């Protein structure tokens, strides 16, 4: 693996993290061939995040700058996605002290061609000019009362008994977090590690008063579509 290197041509103020796994590496390649090749993406860093419990490094993560991969020392399975996500946030926090925002999406998301040129410019305008400062934004899911998730019908590896508590969170399809919000979440890392649904966990444990008062709706469903690729 290639150690992290400094690339002065690419800003590290904003970093896009895309959750990936070994099983679906081909989806990451498809993203690289399409919307990740856009000129608007080339102005800031992005990494596909993969888990490797046997990572042979003195730290819990390693960057491969040549392949745009961030390896984190976590399992690589679906149920461990919350662990992978919060581990990747910790790696960015430690490695890129100038980072202001993390943008997060998944390997099954395709930014539609008609939106490639304007989506990230819109996001940058939001984080650079919006007042009061936006700490958390995405497609907001409101949970007004507790319920039992039925998501194991789609992902049978999930537990059947999976309670969802009252909160608001941004869909994992795409959301943004300020570095202040990331630091708040890192304090709750152990709690996030014990969850199964990553996007819900982020919203559940993010400080309500400090960071969710200015939650901003981004209709990500208009911009991203699920990847149709399958084995």
Buried (B, 14 or more C-beta within 10 A) or exposed (E): BEEBEEEEEBBBBBBBBBBBBEEBBBBBBBBBEBBBEBEBBEBBBBBBBBBBEEBEEEEBBBBBBEEBBBBBBBBBBBBBBBBBBBBBBBBBBEBBEEBBBBBBBBBBBBBEEEBBEEBBEEBBEBBEEEEEEBBBBBBBBEBEEEEEBEBBEEEEEBEEEBEBEEBBBBBBBBBBBBBBBBEBBBEBBEBBBEBBBBBBBBBBBBBEEEBBEBBBEBEBEEBBBEBEEEE
